């Protein structure tokens, strides 16, 4: 029996997009993506319209050397991602391309669209790519992000912001 016949069709029926080509994709387009988990953020509760939802962001990197944040919503998805860690490879089906804080991705709300055990040739390519780096930190340092991270640890009042702006304004030179 041929080895490929042992791999379920669900694992081979992907049409992966490389992260560096996300800028070329139209907003709200659904794509398949596979990447190395660069960063796992904690689960946070976010107010969406009138209800509070749990979400988690993962930053993915691939062999294009580009990173992107992917957001997962809902308890079922978060439960599925409980054991993952940086360096793991994950494949996602039907991820929506967005432009929140730069290019970003939002995962499908279907647990079946998350593959933590990927049986695909792209996984082998990413494993080989990962092995070329002396350590994981050097890969992250050399890669670039197409997503923008927001600081949530810095808060100030409008009056404090205006004071900073006033202090940093260039005053005209006296001749």
Secondary structure, DSSP 8 states (H G I E B T S, - for coil): --GGGGS-HHHH---B--GGGGGGS-TT-EEEEEEEEEEE---EEEEETTEEEEEEEEEEE-TTSEEEEEEEESHHHHHHTTT--TT-EEEEEEEEEE-TTBSEEE--S-GGGEESS--SHHHHHHHHHHHTSSSHHHHHHHSEESB-----S----HHHHHHHHHHHS------
